C-alpha cells in the first residue's frame, strides 16, 4: 500500500514538469541554411541562430523547412521570428516550426 501511495505521489509531482515540454515559444534570431551557410547538414535545412543573454549563439535546426528560399537559403535573414516547439534530438537543438516571419521594425 505504501508503495502505491509513493508511486501516485511521484506521478502527481512530475506532471507539471511533463506539461512544460511541448510548450510553444517564439525565438528571435538570424535565419540561414544549415548546409549552405553553416556546413552542418547534408541537405538544405532551415536553421535559426539565437544569441543568448550570455552572448553565446545557439543554433536551432528545423524539423521541417518553411519559407526556405525566402528566409533561409539566400544568405542570412536578420530579425526573424520563429514560433514553434523546441526539443533536443541527438544533442542538437531542434524546433518544430509553426510560423516564420520577419520582425516588424
N, C-alpha and C positions, 0 to 999 in steps of 0.2 A: 504494500500500500504506500509506504514511504517513497519507494522508487517511482511509482506512478505520479505522486504529487510533485516530486522533484522534476520529473520529465515534463509535466504540464506547466510548471513554473518556468522551466527553461525555455520552452516553446513560446510562452506568453511574453517573456522578456526579450526574446530575439526577434519577434515580429516587427517591432519598429525599425530595427536595423535592416531587415529584409525589404521593408517598404521603401527605404531610401534608395535602393538600387532601382534603376529604370526610370529615375526622375528626369524629366525633360529640362534641359538647360540651354541657354543662349551664350555662345562664345564669340568674342570679337578678336579678329586677327588678320593674318595675311593668307590669302588663298593661293595655292600653287600646285603644280603637278609633282607627285612623289617620284615619278620616273624621270621626266624631262628636266625638272629644276633641282631635285634633291638626289637623284640617282639611288633612291631607296626601294624602288619597286621594279618588278619585271615588266609590268604593263602600266599604261597611263591610269593613275589613281589620284583622286582628289585628296588634297592634304590641306590642313589649316594649321598655321604656326601661331601660337598664342604666347605672348610674353607674360610671365607670371609676375607677382608682386616682388619677388626676389631677383628679377631680371633674367631668370632662366627661361629659355624658349622651349616650349613643349610642342611637339608635332602630333596632331590627331589625323589618322588616316580614316577616310570614309569607307563605310561598308558597301556603299553604292554611289556611283557618280551622279551628281546633279549639276546641271548647267556647266558641264566640264569645259567646253570650248569658250564659253562666255567669261568665266571667272578663274579657271584653274590652269588651262593649258596654253595660255597666251602670255606667259611670263608670270608676274606677281600681281595680285589684286589686293591692295591695302584696304583696311577698314571694312572687312567683310563680316557680316553677322551670320552665324550658322546656329540653327536651333535643332536639337536632337538629343538622343540619349547616349551618354558616354559609358564606355565599358573598356576593360582591359582584356586583350587577347594575345596570347603568346608573348607577353611582356611589352606589347605595344598599346598605346592609347588609340582607341577606335571611337568613332561617333557614327551612330545610326541617324542619318540626317532626315529632318522633316521639312526644313525650309532653309534657303540660302538667299541672301540679299545684301546689297551694299548699304552701309550705314549712311543715313542722310546727314548732310553737313549742317 
